[in-house]
Amino acid sequence: MPQWLARVLVRIRRLAAQGKIVFTGKALEELQVLDLGLDERDATEIIAGLWAKNSAGRVRSPQTGEWLYVFRPRVADLLLYIKLALRSDCVVVSFHQDFGDEKDA
């Protein structure tokens, strides 16, 4: 496991416990398109429950230069793609079904 991953998971869980999970408009639209009956609360629980095995690495944002953390958990036989930015909040940039290798999702 990469050294950064343990710190990131602790921070994600802490922000989730503090109610500091924020969804971008794009992520909210993607969540609605999933059509699984999931809402922001459900998505927050999924995010709070991420494990190292769900990690798909991290990428630098071309716009801001910050790290974006990618996770691919399986929920109800559906593989999800979740991309997060960690700021003062945990910003959910993307939350949708995983359709394969997506570099700019």
Secondary structure, DSSP 8 states (H G I E B T S, - for coil): --HHHHHHHHHHHHHHHTT-EEE-HHHHHHHHHH-SS--HHHHHHHHHT--GGGEEEEEE-TTT--EEEEE--EETTEEEEEEEEESSSEEEEEEEE--S--S--
